[in-house]
């Protein structure tokens, strides 16, 4: 008994069907299935929003602690910055969640796609270039000057990073504090209105 193999055909503008080669058919199938993986990961991220945010909180706690320990050696400053960093966690969680929704499903899809391609990476042979450098008598002095410049630049970069972290954490903490104070003021105003309303109702019921 003879069987016919299935074949995907493509319609042309002249309404003529052109059979596709098996290789091209497999490429189209692969592209469709990888797109399905992307849609499934996007759906998964939306359904597991709470889990993703908990993961972000854990990473923030570990990352903020390690970064502050590296940049601030003083015990007093270290403890103060860590306390301020706690107030910036909600802001970081919101920004990180938006970035996750926008980028992570595609990044994970690309990584998974690479894993199932089973392509072996061919290491490239680095070119070795030998240059003749004239020996200078004042070379140690030049190297010492360069080392001083590098150390100075590193100290400036560390200072700028510390200032940036402190500014971000201070701004985030101030924003959250103002929001808290605004909510408290609204609640207090609402309680005052309710008290005034009760007094008016009491005066109407007891003339």
Secondary structure, 3 states (H helix, E strand, C coil): CCCCCCCCEEECCCCCEEECCHHHHHHHHHHHHHHHHHHHHHHHHHHCHHHHHHHHHHHHHHHHHHHHHHHCCCHHHHHHHHHHHHHCHHHHHHHHHHHHHHHHHHHHHHHHHHHHHCCCCCCCCCCCCCCCCCCCCCHHHHHHHHHHHHHHHHHHHHHHHHHHHHHHHHHHHHHHHHHHHHHHHHHHHHHHHHHHHHHHHHHHHCC
